[in-house]
Amino acid sequence: MKSEINNGTLLKGIRKKVEEEMARREIETVLYWEGEMEKILSKRPESLGTLQMEVQNIVQRMRNRVKMLKSSIPG
């Protein structure tokens, strides 16, 4: 009975740590892409076409990153 309680407590602790780490990583990711978008905004694109190209570049980089991450997940 006591080992079940210890296992439950251990699992809750592990779950909490995993959730905290995931939240930290998500914050880092969002801050990175926010910075990339701020770079585009600070450039003051000359035309709508230039702005579209910059945004398309960011979208493609994000897609490439997702592909890399998916390929690193086993199974």
C-alpha positions as CSV (number, residue, x, y, z in Angstrom):
1,M,0.0,0.0,0.0
2,K,2.8,2.4,1.0
3,S,4.7,1.7,-2.2
4,E,1.6,2.5,-4.3
5,I,1.4,5.9,-2.5
6,N,5.1,6.5,-3.2
7,N,4.7,5.5,-6.8
8,G,1.7,7.9,-7.2
9,T,3.7,10.7,-5.6
10,L,6.7,10.0,-7.8
11,L,4.5,9.9,-10.9
12,K,2.9,13.2,-10.0
13,G,6.3,14.8,-9.4
14,I,7.7,13.5,-12.7
15,R,4.5,14.7,-14.5
16,K,4.9,18.2,-12.9
17,K,8.6,18.4,-14.0
18,V,7.8,17.3,-17.5
19,E,4.9,19.9,-17.8
20,E,7.2,22.6,-16.4
21,E,9.9,21.8,-18.9
22,M,7.5,21.7,-21.8
23,A,6.1,25.1,-20.8
24,R,9.7,26.5,-20.6
25,R,10.5,25.2,-24.0
26,E,7.3,26.5,-25.5
27,I,8.1,30.0,-24.1
28,E,11.6,29.8,-25.6
29,T,10.1,28.8,-28.9
30,V,7.5,31.5,-29.0
31,L,10.1,34.2,-27.9
32,Y,12.4,33.0,-30.7
33,W,9.8,33.4,-33.4
34,E,8.6,36.6,-32.0
35,G,12.1,37.9,-32.3
36,E,12.2,36.8,-35.9
37,M,9.0,38.6,-36.7
38,E,10.2,41.7,-34.9
39,K,13.3,41.7,-37.2
40,I,11.0,41.8,-40.2
41,L,8.9,44.6,-38.7
42,S,12.0,46.7,-37.9
43,K,13.2,46.4,-41.5
44,R,10.2,48.4,-42.7
45,P,9.6,46.6,-46.0
46,E,9.4,48.8,-49.0
47,S,6.3,47.1,-50.4
48,L,3.7,44.6,-49.6
49,G,5.4,42.1,-51.9
50,T,8.6,42.4,-49.9
51,L,6.8,41.9,-46.6
52,Q,5.0,38.8,-48.1
53,M,8.4,37.4,-49.1
54,E,9.8,37.9,-45.6
55,V,6.8,36.2,-44.0
56,Q,6.9,33.3,-46.5
57,N,10.6,32.9,-45.5
58,I,9.7,32.7,-41.9
59,V,6.8,30.2,-42.6
60,Q,9.2,28.0,-44.6
61,R,11.8,28.0,-41.8
62,M,9.1,27.0,-39.4
63,R,7.9,24.2,-41.7
64,N,11.5,22.9,-42.0
65,R,11.9,23.0,-38.3
66,V,8.8,21.0,-37.8
67,K,9.9,18.4,-40.3
68,M,13.2,18.0,-38.5
69,L,11.5,17.6,-35.2
70,K,9.1,15.1,-36.5
71,S,11.9,13.0,-38.1
72,S,13.7,12.9,-34.7
73,I,10.7,11.4,-33.0
74,P,10.9,7.6,-33.0
75,G,8.1,5.4,-34.2
